[in-house]
Amino acid sequence: VDDAFILVTHYQQALEKAEKGSGYEEAIEKAMRTGGMSILITSLTDFLAFAIGSTTNIPALSSFCVYAGLGVVFDFFFQVTFFMA
C-alpha cells in the first residue's frame, strides 16, 4: 500500500514540474525513475527479510514468511505494471 502512495506522490511532483505540452507519459517516466527505485529497494529488503524468516524451525512462522515474501514480490510487480498504467 505504501508503494502506491510513493508512486502517486512522485507522479504529482513530476506533473507539477513538467513543461507545458508534455504528455502524461513523461510524468509517468519521471515518477518511475524516482519512485520506482525507492519501491524496488524497499521491496527487495522486505522480500529478503521474509526469505530469511522462512528458514525458521517454527512451521507456522515459516509458512507466513514464505507467503508474505511472495506477496511482496507480487505487490511490486502489480504496482509497477497495473497501478502505473
Steps between C-alpha positions, in 0.01 A plus 500: 500500500781742579643439152186652349538815712863534397420463130206743515710759683781477246249510216340818636842659543591407144177654371570824688853523358402394148525743216184619334398271217682198634290190529413273785753251370788724605353548846460125542856448381637752752286355779626150427860616488486652846220318679560170326853475635387562856223239486744256339742537790231469767342201326836325471584553865152388609527190283845416637379542857210262439727256312733488799202464733375202298802298613375486860413170665150615598270370224230767531752783494687343211181470293403857583839630387483306173156636411583853619817499289305391195241767577771766500628384161152493346418841653810652342416346163140625511602850615746538216273359230128531574496789745717731293302420186 
